[in-house]
Amino acid sequence: MAEPLKEIKCILDLMPVLLTRTNYFLWKPLFIRTLKAYDLDLFNIMEGVEQCPPQFATNEERDENPAYTDWIMKDQTCMAVISTTLSKSILPYTLDCTSSRALWLNLEIRFTTAAKSHCLRLKARMQSLKKGWMQSMEKYLNLAEEISNELAAAGYPLEDCDYVGHVLRGLPSHYDDFVAWMRAGGHIAVTREELHGLLLQESRRRTRLEFLVQPLLIVGITVIIALIRR
């Protein structure tokens, strides 16, 4: 058992994520890549390419086929490898599976739809992203980054150009001049980090402007009221 246990540990060390209910599309390609690179035989058994040989040799004494014993060992090792890359909440779904192929198909059937629905909900949240009038720019950008990170964790990372488009569309109307400047100047191709810097800078500029203009408005309103009362 030393070699199978060593294989399991090595493969687990190479896997950057565990399977959860929502990240199947991220986990699956990473697991396939890792398993193929480390042990192609295990991958072929899991995919159903390498079928189980007959249990008994073709003779009258019914001697057990050595190839069958070897295949069973590999199949059980493969099941253990898959199981070590699953989060605790997923493990109960593996109990009724008797082969690595059955386990692999069970995970695909069970979590493809759930992961897809999760991704669609995240995409809808990103598309409907709006900055509230009383919401600070920092909180707005943190929310956008949080949704983007969840999409990446689910296996659907956003390109910077898509992220920038969603964030700009979610700005309130008094940022129209800033959005127009971004588009007219070709700044739409900035990275998300650069966009964050530009928006925070613009937000601070507007805050300073409001700080300077507000007292003048108060004075002007006071003067108008005094004139009306005369």
Phi and psi in degrees as a GROMACS rama.xvg file:
@    title "Ramachandran Plot"
@    xaxis  label "Phi"
@    yaxis  label "Psi"
@TYPE xy
-62.7197  -43.4749  ALA-2
-65.8347  -48.4242  GLU-3
-57.206  -42.4109  PRO-4
-63.0055  -37.2392  LEU-5
-65.8548  -42.2924  LYS-6
-59.6809  -46.0752  GLU-7
-60.2105  -45.6612  ILE-8
-63.9562  -42.2557  LYS-9
-64.0273  -44.5296  CYS-10
-66.947  -41.1847  ILE-11
-61.2097  -39.2223  LEU-12
-64.233  -27.8272  ASP-13
-84.0223  -19.8721  LEU-14
-81.4605  120.141  MET-15
-79.3813  -18.1964  PRO-16
-137.393  156.247  VAL-17
-102.052  151.965  LEU-18
-72.7866  130.455  LEU-19
-119.06  -174.282  THR-20
-70.5412  -16.7121  ARG-21
-120.385  -4.89158  THR-22
-114.437  28.2122  ASN-23
-57.321  -40.0967  TYR-24
-72.124  -18.033  PHE-25
-86.7758  -44.8142  LEU-26
-65.9656  -44.475  TRP-27
-57.5605  -54.9623  LYS-28
-64.1168  -33.4762  PRO-29
-66.4681  -41.2762  LEU-30
-67.1654  -44.4812  PHE-31
-59.8142  -45.6278  ILE-32
-60.1922  -43.5498  ARG-33
-66.8274  -45.3169  THR-34
-66.805  -41.7464  LEU-35
-64.1559  -38.5613  LYS-36
-70.3828  -33.9794  ALA-37
-90.0062  -42.4592  TYR-38
-152.573  99.8957  ASP-39
-66.1038  -31.0588  LEU-40
-61.7557  -44.6601  ASP-41
-62.7466  -40.2145  LEU-42
-62.6322  -43.8409  PHE-43
-63.9481  -37.1583  ASN-44
-66.7246  -44.7908  ILE-45
-62.1994  -38.4112  MET-46
-80.6587  -7.82626  GLU-47
84.0888  7.99776  GLY-48
-71.2671  -43.2103  VAL-49
-98.7039  104.633  GLU-50
-80.4263  157.401  GLN-51
-68.148  125.801  CYS-52
-73.5851  167.855  PRO-53
-58.4638  143.434  PRO-54
-68.9315  -32.8983  GLN-55
-117.836  145.032  PHE-56
-68.4691  154.421  ALA-57
-82.3395  73.769  THR-58
-145.951  169.153  ASN-59
-68.8133  -25.9401  GLU-60
-81.8557  -5.75503  GLU-61
55.7342  46.6248  ARG-62
-69.3041  139.82  ASP-63
-66.931  136.253  GLU-64
-71.8729  121.167  ASN-65
-58.6592  -33.7009  PRO-66
-65.3673  -33.2487  ALA-67
-67.0397  -46.6708  TYR-68
-59.7291  -42.6566  THR-69
-64.2748  -42.1614  ASP-70
-64.2927  -43.223  TRP-71
-60.508  -41.6737  ILE-72
-61.3839  -45.0902  MET-73
-64.814  -40.8376  LYS-74
-63.951  -43.294  ASP-75
-66.237  -36.2991  GLN-76
-63.5171  -42.2659  THR-77
-63.5201  -40.6575  CYS-78
-61.3139  -41.6449  MET-79
-65.671  -39.0397  ALA-80
-62.3498  -47.2401  VAL-81
-59.7046  -45.5545  ILE-82
-62.2648  -32.8042  SER-83
-71.7598  -13.5013  THR-84
-101.969  13.9233  THR-85
-104.882  142.787  LEU-86
-72.6964  163.868  SER-87
-60.0053  -33.4462  LYS-88
-69.7533  -17.9415  SER-89
-91.5726  -26.6253  ILE-90
-54.7007  -37.7217  LEU-91
-58.7196  -24.9888  PRO-92
-77.4924  -3.56864  TYR-93
-98.4954  -8.96401  THR-94
-66.3268  -31.7748  LEU-95
-89.5482  -0.444576  ASP-96
-86.8894  131.486  CYS-97
-106.843  -2.55741  THR-98
-147.237  161.625  SER-99
-66.5474  -34.1432  SER-100
-64.1746  -45.0916  ARG-101
-62.9027  -40.1606  ALA-102
-64.8399  -44.4345  LEU-103
-60.9939  -46.2217  TRP-104
-67.6816  -36.0899  LEU-105
-62.274  -43.8593  ASN-106
-63.8399  -42.1031  LEU-107
-63.3208  -47.4455  GLU-108
-64.302  -41.6993  ILE-109
-74.9125  -36.2067  ARG-110
-111.44  -8.15754  PHE-111
-61.1593  -50.2724  THR-112
-65.4751  -42.2223  THR-113
-63.4814  -42.7216  ALA-114
-67.5046  -38.4726  ALA-115
-65.1604  -42.949  LYS-116
-62.9538  -40.6517  SER-117
-61.8578  -43.5549  HIS-118
-64.3358  -40.3456  CYS-119
-63.6256  -38.5651  LEU-120
-65.4988  -41.0631  ARG-121
-66.1731  -41.6462  LEU-122
-62.6193  -39.6057  LYS-123
-64.2025  -39.5356  ALA-124
-63.1177  -39.9598  ARG-125
-68.6478  -39.6837  MET-126
-70.3742  -27.6811  GLN-127
-98.556  12.1616  SER-128
-58.5687  128.838  LEU-129
-138.651  138.697  LYS-130
-89.1944  121.939  LYS-131
-71.028  155.382  GLY-132
-63.7806  -34.5525  TRP-133
-95.7741  0.423367  MET-134
-84.928  133.412  GLN-135
-71.1465  155.957  SER-136
-62.6788  -36.1532  MET-137
-61.1299  -45.2171  GLU-138
-66.9217  -37.4152  LYS-139
-63.1248  -46.4182  TYR-140
-68.8931  -35.2107  LEU-141
-63.1398  -38.5478  ASN-142
-65.7886  -43.8583  LEU-143
-61.3983  -42.2828  ALA-144
-67.6694  -36.4637  GLU-145
-63.5962  -45.2604  GLU-146
-65.2758  -41.6245  ILE-147
-61.5731  -41.9976  SER-148
-65.8847  -36.8612  ASN-149
-66.4641  -37.9878  GLU-150
-63.9272  -42.5872  LEU-151
-63.1898  -41.3208  ALA-152
-66.8279  -25.3022  ALA-153
-86.1002  -5.92157  ALA-154
103.359  9.49099  GLY-155
-128.768  71.0396  TYR-156
-66.5094  141.807  PRO-157
-85.7345  136.237  LEU-158
-69.115  152.145  GLU-159
-57.3585  -39.2125  ASP-160
-64.0934  -37.75  CYS-161
-69.379  -41.9934  ASP-162
-60.378  -46.9574  TYR-163
-59.9464  -43.7162  VAL-164
-60.3891  -43.9692  GLY-165
-63.8744  -43.9592  HIS-166
-66.0956  -42.63  VAL-167
-65.9463  -39.1811  LEU-168
-66.3804  -25.3452  ARG-169
-85.635  -1.99227  GLY-170
-75.7276  147.011  LEU-171
-68.6834  168.356  PRO-172
-62.0981  -28.2974  SER-173
-73.9699  0.890825  HIS-174
-102.377  10.1742  TYR-175
-59.2311  -37.7015  ASP-176
-65.848  -36.3795  ASP-177
-67.5446  -43.7539  PHE-178
-62.7715  -42.7039  VAL-179
-62.4733  -39.2485  ALA-180
-64.8618  -39.8735  TRP-181
-61.9253  -44.7202  MET-182
-73.5083  -42.3279  ARG-183
-67.8757  -33.3864  ALA-184
-89.2322  3.30643  GLY-185
75.447  14.4227  GLY-186
-79.335  -0.443105  HIS-187
-64.933  -17.1231  ILE-188
-90.5194  14.3588  ALA-189
-71.0496  161.587  VAL-190
-77.9867  166.755  THR-191
-64.5845  -34.1651  ARG-192
-65.0361  -42.2713  GLU-193
-65.8716  -39.7328  GLU-194
-61.2807  -43.4686  LEU-195
-57.2337  -45.8656  HIS-196
-61.9279  -43.1253  GLY-197
-65.5854  -42.3589  LEU-198
-69.4817  -39.2743  LEU-199
-65.6777  -38.9449  LEU-200
-64.1694  -42.9776  GLN-201
-65.9011  -38.6718  GLU-202
-64.395  -41.8406  SER-203
-66.0474  -37.5382  ARG-204
-62.7755  -43.2164  ARG-205
-67.2588  -36.2347  ARG-206
-64.1815  -43.6048  THR-207
-63.7315  -39.4201  ARG-208
-65.7183  -42.0992  LEU-209
-64.2146  -35.6776  GLU-210
-64.934  -34.8217  PHE-211
-81.0517  -37.8259  LEU-212
-78.6641  -35.7247  VAL-213
-56.8809  -46.2137  GLN-214
-60.5704  -36.9618  PRO-215
-65.5772  -38.5553  LEU-216
-63.9522  -41.6811  LEU-217
-62.6617  -43.8197  ILE-218
-62.3657  -44.173  VAL-219
-62.6484  -42.6942  GLY-220
-65.1665  -38.8535  ILE-221
-63.1066  -43.1055  THR-222
-64.273  -42.8251  VAL-223
-62.6193  -43.9841  ILE-224
-62.5229  -41.455  ILE-225
-63.3156  -40.5225  ALA-226
-66.2923  -38.2886  LEU-227
-65.5042  -35.8407  ILE-228
-74.5318  -14.9887  ARG-229
